[in-house]
Amino acid sequence: MPIYAYKCGSCGHAKDVLQKIADAPLTDCPACGKPTFSKQLTAAGFQLKGSGWYATDFKGGSGGTSAPAATPSGDTSAAAAPAATSDSSSTAAAGGCGASCACH
């Protein structure tokens, strides 16, 4: 059975009530007796613990891929992309074409 949080609009009395889902909501305040007792919106309180499906199936990230390893110096910018040079000999050796072609 769920626990519902109630609060009185008149006197401010708050109370947690264990009720069935099918039960009618309470309306009369147990402290002052006025019909201003209403349910409050609360956050769900649960945690995923242990070695269940979440820890074993999705721990590495999305799609089962792991994050790229960092370089020993800790600088990932140099490892992420090769340095661009304006030297036409390096582009000619890599692709066989000059620096003025449309593919580079």
N, C-alpha and C positions, 0 to 999 in steps of 0.2 A: 504494500500500500504506500502511496506517495505521501510526503509530508508537505502541507501547504502553509505558507506564511500569511497571516491575517493581521490587519491593523485597523483600529477604529479611527474614523475621520473626526469624531467629536472629542474624545478624551486622549487619543494617541496610544491607547493600550495595544501592545503587539503580542501575538501568540502564534506558535507553530502547532498545527493540528494534523494528526494522522487520520486521513480519510480515504475511503474508497473513491475511485474515479467516478463511479456512478452516483455517489452521494451528492445531495444538493448543497450548494455553497452556504456557509453560515452567514447570517445577516445581522443578528443581534449580538452586541458586545457583551461579553461576560462581566466586564467591570462596571460599565455605566448603564447597560440595558438598552441603549439607543440602537436603532436599526441602521447604523452606519459602519458596520464591520464588513470589510471587503478583503478579497485576496490581493496579495502583493506579487509582483513579478520578481522572481529570484533567479539567480544563475544556477545551472546544474552543477553539482559537486561530485565529480568522479575523476579518477586517474587511471591510466593504463600502467600497471606494474607487472613485474615478473618477466618470465621468458615466453610470453604468449606470442601470438601471430604477429603483432605489431613490431615487437623487438626483433624477431627473426626474419620477417619478410620485407620490411620497409625501412630498416635502420640505415642503410647505405644511401638513401636519397631516392629520387624519382627514377623509375625505370630500371632499377638494379645497377645503375652505373655509379661508380665511386668518383669522388672529387679528384682532380689531377694533383699529383704530388708536387710539392714545392721544391725549388732548387735548394741545394745545400746552403747557399748564402741567404736564403729567404726572399730573394728578389724574383718575383714571378713575371715581371714585365718583360724581361729579356727572353725568358723561356716561352712566352705566349706567342710571339711573332718574331720572325727574323728581321733584322735591321734592314731598312730600305736604303739603298745607295743610289747615287746618280751616275755611277760608273757604268758605261755601256759595255765594258768587257765582262762584268759579272752577269748582266742580263743576257748577253750573247752566249755565254757559256752555259747558262741555265736553260734557255729555251731555243737558242740558235737564231734568234732574231735581234735586231737592234732596239735601242731605247725608244725610237720614234714609232714603233708599230702600235697597233690598237690593242693588242693583247696584254700590254704591260702598263 
